[in-house]
Amino acid sequence: MLALSALHLADQHTTDPDTVARYLRLCDRHQSIAIAALRDALTAQFTPENSGAFFALAATTSVSSMARSTILAKLQQPTPFIGVDEIAEALTLTKGMREVVAMTAGHTPISLMFTSYRMDAMQERYVQLPAEILTRFAALRELCEQQCGSSSSPDAMTTPSSASSSDASNITDTLTPCLVALKELEDIYLNLRHFMGLSRVETGTIWRWAACLPLDFARLITARHPVALVIVAHFAAATVVLRKAWYVQDWGHHALEGIERELEEGMRGWLEWPRECLKGEMAVLLT
């Protein structure tokens, strides 16, 4: 909490780089202490008494990563951007939070908070995506099939990759993780349409996408795989509806700038649609 508080103070002083640097140092100091304690605690057994603390630390670490990258982006001149490595870190930490929730679920009802981030089965029967978005996702699937390599293994959807580095060349099946990420993102859009109509969008409504990503997809992001970056750009567009939350304010805009810097000119056209969605604050979902 002290680390997160330091980040909040840094966010209030982004016109003063020296003050921001001072608060970021304080954040790093407090967070390193907390993470060291977490490593020690992970050797212990989960109990009703400590499971809530595990969840709280995992959640604040994830939020801190989002906040830090947003704050640093504001210091970039002339165009603020979030680098691809920072994007990958934020997504990976959020995925790690889900693992902690899974471990603590048997001890505490705190993980039930996640049920409010998606529709129930009955609601899903009555919610459909607009034709424009369905067409867009069809185009993205075609892009995946054209530019990603697939594995001949029938267990590709469930078997973890043996790749030990972030180099995409070590991932023999790039198609499966991209298609899984795209499928999960379509589900996020569907739920976002529902909750936007109710004015009940929460951070978890969108950011739970990161928790559903295959580990190989996170590696593809770090390796600057162009299709993976295009998919992340469409996720970044959806985060615009969270602009009132200081820790992700304009995260989507900054992330798109960082992604554009990594894509070759022939792939940059895929960023036009998410940019338009950002400008319209995802109003396309309500058409």
C-alpha positions as CSV (number, residue, x, y, z in Angstrom):
1,M,0.0,0.0,0.0
2,L,2.9,2.4,0.7
3,A,4.3,1.6,-2.8
4,L,1.0,2.3,-4.4
5,S,0.6,5.5,-2.4
6,A,4.0,6.7,-3.7
7,L,2.8,6.0,-7.2
8,H,-0.3,8.0,-6.6
9,L,1.7,11.0,-5.4
10,A,4.0,10.6,-8.4
11,D,1.0,10.8,-10.7
12,Q,0.0,14.1,-9.1
13,H,3.4,15.6,-10.0
14,T,4.1,14.5,-13.5
15,T,5.0,18.1,-14.5
16,D,8.0,17.8,-12.1
17,P,10.3,15.0,-13.2
18,D,12.6,15.3,-10.1
19,T,9.6,14.8,-7.8
20,V,8.3,11.9,-9.8
21,A,11.7,10.2,-9.6
22,R,11.8,10.7,-5.8
23,Y,8.4,9.0,-5.4
24,L,9.3,6.2,-7.8
25,R,12.4,5.4,-5.7
26,L,10.1,5.3,-2.6
27,C,7.7,3.0,-4.5
28,D,10.6,0.7,-5.5
29,R,11.9,0.5,-2.0
30,H,8.5,-0.4,-0.4
31,Q,7.6,-2.8,-3.2
32,S,10.9,-4.7,-3.0
33,I,10.3,-5.3,0.8
34,A,6.8,-6.5,0.1
35,I,7.9,-8.9,-2.7
36,A,10.7,-10.3,-0.6
37,A,8.1,-11.1,2.1
38,L,5.9,-12.7,-0.5
39,R,8.7,-15.0,-1.6
40,D,9.1,-16.2,2.0
41,A,5.4,-16.5,2.5
42,L,4.9,-18.6,-0.6
43,T,6.7,-21.5,1.1
44,A,4.0,-21.6,3.8
45,Q,0.6,-23.1,3.6
46,F,-2.4,-21.0,2.6
47,T,-4.9,-20.4,5.4
48,P,-8.1,-18.4,5.9
49,E,-5.9,-16.0,7.9
50,N,-3.2,-15.2,5.3
51,S,-5.0,-15.9,2.0
52,G,-6.6,-12.4,1.9
53,A,-3.2,-10.8,2.3
54,F,-1.8,-12.9,-0.6
55,F,-4.6,-11.6,-2.8
56,A,-4.2,-8.0,-1.7
57,L,-0.5,-8.1,-2.5
58,A,-1.0,-9.7,-5.9
59,A,-3.7,-7.2,-6.8
60,T,-1.7,-4.1,-5.7
61,T,1.4,-5.3,-7.5
62,S,-0.6,-5.7,-10.7
63,V,-2.2,-2.2,-10.3
64,S,1.2,-0.7,-9.5
65,S,2.7,-2.0,-12.7
66,M,-0.1,-0.4,-14.7
67,A,0.3,2.9,-12.8
68,R,4.1,3.0,-13.1
69,S,4.0,2.5,-16.9
70,T,1.3,5.2,-17.2
71,I,3.3,7.7,-15.1
72,L,6.6,7.1,-17.0
73,A,4.7,7.5,-20.3
74,K,3.6,11.0,-19.3
75,L,7.3,12.0,-18.9
76,Q,8.1,10.9,-22.5
77,Q,8.4,13.9,-24.9
78,P,7.2,14.9,-27.4
79,T,4.8,11.9,-27.6
80,P,4.0,9.9,-24.5
81,F,4.2,6.1,-25.0
82,I,4.4,2.8,-23.1
83,G,7.1,0.5,-24.3
84,V,6.3,-3.1,-25.3
85,D,8.3,-4.5,-22.4
86,E,6.2,-2.5,-19.9
87,I,3.0,-3.7,-21.6
88,A,4.1,-7.3,-21.3
89,E,5.0,-6.8,-17.7
90,A,1.6,-5.4,-16.8
91,L,-0.2,-8.2,-18.5
92,T,2.0,-10.9,-17.0
93,L,1.6,-9.6,-13.5
94,T,-2.1,-9.5,-13.9
95,K,-2.0,-13.1,-15.0
96,G,0.0,-13.9,-11.9
97,M,-2.7,-12.4,-9.8
98,R,-5.2,-14.9,-11.1
99,E,-2.9,-17.8,-10.0
100,V,-2.9,-16.4,-6.5
101,V,-6.7,-16.1,-6.6
102,A,-6.9,-19.7,-7.7
103,M,-4.8,-20.8,-4.8
104,T,-6.7,-18.8,-2.2
105,A,-10.2,-19.5,-3.4
106,G,-10.6,-22.5,-1.1
107,H,-9.9,-20.4,1.9
108,T,-11.6,-17.1,1.5
109,P,-14.7,-15.6,-0.3
110,I,-12.5,-12.7,-1.6
111,S,-12.1,-14.3,-5.0
112,L,-15.9,-14.1,-5.5
113,M,-15.3,-10.5,-6.4
114,F,-14.3,-11.7,-9.9
115,T,-17.9,-13.0,-10.6
116,S,-19.0,-9.4,-10.9
117,Y,-16.7,-8.9,-13.9
118,R,-18.6,-11.0,-16.4
119,M,-22.2,-11.9,-17.3
120,D,-23.8,-15.0,-16.1
121,A,-25.0,-17.7,-18.6
122,M,-28.5,-16.3,-18.7
123,Q,-27.4,-12.8,-19.6
124,E,-25.1,-14.1,-22.4
125,R,-28.1,-15.4,-24.3
126,Y,-29.3,-11.9,-24.9
127,V,-26.1,-10.0,-25.6
128,Q,-24.6,-9.9,-29.0
129,L,-21.7,-7.9,-30.5
130,P,-22.5,-5.3,-33.2
131,A,-21.8,-6.4,-36.8
132,E,-18.8,-4.0,-37.2
133,I,-17.0,-5.7,-34.3
134,L,-17.8,-9.2,-35.5
135,T,-16.4,-8.3,-38.9
136,R,-13.3,-6.9,-37.2
137,F,-12.7,-10.0,-35.2
138,A,-13.2,-12.2,-38.3
139,A,-10.5,-10.1,-40.0
140,L,-8.1,-10.5,-37.1
141,R,-8.6,-14.3,-37.1
142,E,-7.8,-14.3,-40.8
143,L,-4.6,-12.3,-40.0
144,C,-3.6,-14.9,-37.4
145,E,-4.1,-17.7,-39.9
146,Q,-2.1,-16.0,-42.6
147,Q,0.9,-14.8,-40.5
148,C,1.2,-17.3,-37.6
149,G,2.7,-20.8,-37.7
150,S,0.7,-23.7,-36.2
151,S,1.9,-26.8,-34.5
152,S,0.8,-30.2,-35.7
153,S,0.3,-31.3,-32.1
154,P,-3.4,-32.1,-31.3
155,D,-2.7,-30.9,-27.7
156,A,-1.6,-27.5,-28.8
157,M,-4.5,-25.7,-27.1
158,T,-3.6,-27.2,-23.7
159,T,0.0,-28.2,-23.6
160,P,2.4,-25.5,-22.4
161,S,5.2,-24.5,-24.7
162,S,8.7,-25.8,-23.8
163,A,10.2,-22.5,-24.8
164,S,12.4,-21.1,-22.0
165,S,12.9,-17.6,-23.4
166,S,10.8,-14.8,-24.8
167,D,12.2,-15.3,-28.3
168,A,9.3,-16.0,-30.6
169,S,11.5,-18.3,-32.7
170,N,11.4,-20.8,-29.7
171,I,7.6,-21.0,-30.0
172,T,6.7,-23.6,-32.7
173,D,3.0,-22.8,-32.5
174,T,2.3,-19.1,-32.7
175,L,-1.2,-19.5,-34.1
176,T,-2.7,-21.2,-31.1
177,P,-1.8,-18.5,-28.5
178,C,-2.9,-15.7,-30.8
179,L,-6.2,-17.4,-31.5
180,V,-6.8,-18.0,-27.8
181,A,-5.9,-14.4,-26.9
182,L,-8.3,-13.2,-29.6
183,K,-11.1,-15.5,-28.5
184,E,-10.7,-14.2,-24.9
185,L,-10.6,-10.6,-26.1
186,E,-13.9,-11.1,-28.0
187,D,-15.4,-12.3,-24.7
188,I,-14.1,-9.1,-23.0
189,Y,-15.8,-7.0,-25.7
190,L,-19.1,-8.9,-25.2
191,N,-19.1,-8.4,-21.5
192,L,-18.0,-4.8,-21.9
193,R,-21.0,-4.1,-24.1
194,H,-23.2,-5.5,-21.4
195,F,-21.7,-3.5,-18.5
196,M,-21.3,-0.3,-20.5
197,G,-25.1,-0.4,-21.0
198,L,-25.5,-0.7,-17.3
199,S,-22.8,1.9,-16.5
200,R,-21.1,-0.7,-14.3
201,V,-17.7,-1.1,-15.9
202,E,-15.0,-2.0,-13.5
203,T,-11.2,-2.4,-14.0
204,G,-11.6,-6.2,-13.8
205,T,-14.2,-6.2,-16.5
206,I,-11.4,-5.5,-19.0
207,W,-8.1,-6.4,-17.3
208,R,-9.2,-10.0,-16.6
209,W,-8.2,-10.6,-20.3
210,A,-4.6,-10.6,-19.1
211,A,-5.3,-13.3,-16.6
212,C,-6.7,-15.5,-19.4
213,L,-3.7,-15.2,-21.8
214,P,-1.5,-18.3,-22.6
215,L,2.0,-17.9,-21.3
216,D,3.3,-18.2,-24.9
217,F,1.3,-15.1,-25.9
218,A,3.0,-13.1,-23.3
219,R,6.3,-14.3,-24.8
220,L,5.2,-13.3,-28.2
221,I,4.5,-9.8,-27.0
222,T,8.0,-9.5,-25.5
223,A,9.4,-10.8,-28.8
224,R,7.5,-8.1,-30.7
225,H,5.5,-10.6,-32.7
226,P,3.5,-8.3,-35.1
227,V,0.2,-10.2,-34.8
228,A,0.4,-10.4,-31.0
229,L,1.0,-6.6,-30.9
230,V,-2.0,-6.0,-33.1
231,I,-4.2,-8.0,-30.8
232,V,-2.9,-6.1,-27.8
233,A,-3.7,-2.9,-29.6
234,H,-7.3,-3.9,-29.8
235,F,-7.2,-4.7,-26.0
236,A,-5.6,-1.3,-25.4
237,A,-8.5,0.4,-27.2
238,A,-11.0,-1.1,-24.7
239,T,-9.2,0.3,-21.7
240,V,-10.3,3.8,-22.7
241,V,-13.6,3.3,-20.8
242,L,-11.4,3.2,-17.6
243,R,-10.0,6.7,-18.0
244,K,-11.4,7.9,-14.7
245,A,-9.1,5.4,-12.8
246,W,-5.9,7.3,-12.2
247,Y,-3.7,4.2,-12.4
248,V,-4.7,3.4,-16.0
249,Q,-5.6,6.8,-17.3
250,D,-4.7,7.1,-21.0
251,W,-2.9,3.7,-20.7
252,G,-4.6,2.6,-24.0
253,H,-3.4,5.8,-25.9
254,H,0.2,5.4,-24.6
255,A,0.3,1.6,-25.3
256,L,-0.8,2.2,-28.9
257,E,2.0,4.7,-29.4
258,G,4.5,2.1,-28.0
259,I,3.1,-0.6,-30.3
260,E,3.3,1.5,-33.4
261,R,7.0,2.1,-32.8
262,E,7.6,-1.6,-33.0
263,L,5.5,-2.5,-36.0
264,E,6.7,-2.4,-39.6
265,E,4.9,0.1,-41.8
266,G,2.9,-2.6,-43.6
267,M,1.3,-3.7,-40.3
268,R,0.5,-0.2,-38.9
269,G,-2.7,0.0,-40.8
270,W,-4.1,-2.5,-38.3
271,L,-3.9,0.2,-35.6
272,E,-6.3,2.6,-37.4
273,W,-9.5,0.8,-36.1
274,P,-8.4,0.7,-32.4
275,R,-7.3,4.3,-32.7
276,E,-10.8,5.3,-33.8
277,C,-12.3,3.3,-31.0
278,L,-10.1,5.2,-28.5
279,K,-11.3,8.5,-29.9
280,G,-14.9,7.4,-29.7
281,E,-14.4,5.9,-26.2
282,M,-15.6,2.5,-27.5
283,A,-19.0,3.9,-28.5
284,V,-18.9,1.3,-31.3
285,L,-19.9,-1.3,-28.7
286,L,-23.2,0.4,-28.1
287,T,-24.3,0.7,-31.7
